[in-house]
Amino acid sequence: MTEKDKPRRAMPEPESSPEPAGGVKEARPEERGKAAKFPIDRLRRDCFKLFGVTESTYDAATYGLAGEYAVDEMKKRIEEWQKTPIGGKARKERR
């Protein structure tokens, strides 16, 4: 039996689901235009790829933070942390 001779079966109709093909959800109207937020631990897993910093740098920059942050928001926090002088404040010159 060749491919042409095989009987064709009707494809089952897909069940209606809230997710379009590919598993990507559409944003709700109130969520459109907002950046996706992720837990700090999730951002840490890909900190080198996302922010170009090591895990130890990421840990230091996010010390004491909790909650969820957007990638751009966390990138700004890390960049600001990297700009702070060692010791947290500008040191006075010793005489």
matplotlib code that plots the C-alpha trace (Angstrom):
import matplotlib.pyplot as plt

x = [0.0, 1.4, 0.9, -1.8, -3.7, -3.9, -7.2, -7.0, -8.3, -10.0, -7.9, -9.6, -10.6, -8.5, -10.2, -10.8, -8.2, -7.3, -3.8, -3.0, -0.8, 2.7, 1.7, 2.1, -0.6, -2.1, -1.7, -4.8, -5.8, -4.6, -1.2, -0.5, 2.4, 3.8, 7.1, 6.9, 8.2, 10.2, 11.2, 14.7, 15.8, 14.7, 16.6, 19.7, 19.7, 20.3, 22.1, 25.2, 23.0, 20.6, 22.9, 26.4, 27.3, 28.4, 26.1, 28.2, 27.8, 24.1, 23.8, 25.6, 23.5, 20.3, 21.1, 18.1, 15.6, 12.5, 9.6, 9.5, 11.2, 11.3, 14.5, 15.0, 14.3, 16.8, 19.4, 19.1, 19.5, 22.6, 24.2, 23.5, 25.0, 28.1, 28.5, 28.5, 31.9, 33.4, 32.1, 28.7, 29.5, 32.3, 35.1, 36.7, 40.4, 42.6, 44.9]
y = [0.0, 3.4, 6.7, 7.6, 4.4, 4.8, 6.1, 9.5, 10.1, 13.3, 15.3, 15.9, 19.4, 21.1, 21.8, 25.4, 26.7, 30.1, 29.7, 30.1, 27.6, 27.6, 27.9, 31.7, 33.4, 36.7, 39.5, 40.7, 44.3, 45.6, 43.8, 45.0, 47.4, 46.2, 44.3, 40.7, 40.4, 37.5, 36.4, 37.4, 33.7, 33.2, 36.2, 34.9, 31.7, 33.7, 36.7, 36.4, 36.1, 38.9, 41.3, 40.3, 39.8, 36.8, 35.3, 36.8, 40.3, 39.7, 38.5, 41.6, 44.0, 42.4, 41.9, 42.5, 42.6, 40.5, 40.2, 40.3, 42.6, 43.2, 42.5, 46.2, 47.3, 44.8, 45.8, 49.4, 48.4, 46.4, 49.2, 51.7, 49.2, 48.9, 52.7, 53.1, 53.6, 50.8, 51.2, 52.6, 56.3, 58.4, 58.3, 61.4, 61.9, 61.1, 63.9]
z = [0.0, -1.0, 0.7, -1.9, -1.2, 2.6, 3.9, 5.4, 8.9, 9.9, 12.3, 15.6, 16.2, 18.8, 22.1, 22.8, 25.2, 26.5, 25.2, 21.5, 19.6, 20.9, 24.6, 24.6, 26.6, 25.5, 28.0, 29.7, 28.8, 32.2, 31.7, 28.2, 28.0, 31.3, 31.5, 32.8, 36.4, 37.8, 41.3, 42.3, 42.4, 38.8, 37.6, 39.4, 37.4, 34.2, 35.7, 33.4, 30.2, 31.3, 33.0, 32.2, 35.9, 38.0, 40.6, 43.4, 41.9, 41.5, 45.1, 46.4, 44.2, 45.3, 49.0, 51.1, 48.2, 47.9, 45.5, 41.7, 39.3, 35.6, 33.8, 32.9, 36.4, 37.9, 35.3, 36.4, 40.1, 39.3, 37.3, 40.1, 42.7, 40.5, 40.5, 44.3, 45.8, 48.0, 51.5, 50.3, 50.8, 49.5, 52.0, 53.4, 52.6, 55.6, 56.7]

ax = plt.figure().add_subplot(projection="3d")
ax.plot(x, y, z, "-o")
ax.set_aspect("equal")
plt.show()
